[in-house]
Amino acid sequence: MKGTNEQRAGLLSGIGAYGLWGIVPLFWPLLKPAGAIEILAHRMAWSLGVVGIALLVLRRWSWIGELIRQPKKLGLISIAAAVITVNWGLYIWSVNNGHVVEASLGYFINPLVTIAMGVLLLGERLRPVQWVAVGTGVAAVLVLAIGYGQPPWISLTLAFSFATYGLLKKKVNMGGLESLTAETAVLFVPALGYLLWLGAQGDATFTSEGPGHTALLAATGVVTAAPLVLFGAAAIRVPLSTLGLLQYLAPVFQFALGILYFHEEMPPERWAGFALVWLALTLLTWDAFRTVRRTRAQAQTAAAQLAAQTVRQTPPTGDSASSPSAAIPAK
């Protein structure tokens, strides 16, 4: 019962995390007239405050001293912070400038980019279906480039920056809350410096648009940290294959918002491009489930063979060779 409850809690946490990431396009327009860079700077600064409070409550500080003594890891975290800054900033700009659908495409193709980077940078080998999925993704980008009249730069930048961020996080190998704290600590000083400079120029909106606007800018920290906390709770309770499926919730919600709420245009060539992307993701998902089932079946077969071999090699007990009565000659 406890295991079932844990999995249910993990599933709900995962849905909550990706659901929040999916509806976040509704939040960024509320922060106008603040520009994308000002919003980004507030997001960096306030996020550190939120995760700092979380660490204080959880009393998880021991990792800080260990991290300071590892300059290589600090360097990777600094690069990750710079990469996620590009991702966050471009995403905010995209939403507030009518490119929600194109931004959602970036997170649809992110798994394909991650696989391609694994092959090019890590020397990973792909299964045939994965090659077909990547090829289909490339075809989708070409179709969309024809439809847009240029490559979908927003989508590609978001996908490659987030895939690079994921690769760096893998190398850093820290918990979600700890790594976010380290990254926002790196970003805090330049973000605060920019906000102070903006205020000195008279262009800051933090105090000039009323208390409601001020509260919304401060809430960017919660908006950033809350889904990450939920994701962390899900990651330790549900299988990776389940998380892999849940990750599509965010771009699906974003795409739906772009079409139904923001009323962005979707000419036929864009539908064709998105259809190819969805086909590629379907192939990836099917191949992942097939591989998991095959690996599980092989593990069960190996376990059964090992158990049978152990039984054959175990000396029998209670037979005539070992029974005390065997030492008594028959009369």
Disulfide bonds with the S-S distance in Angstrom:
none
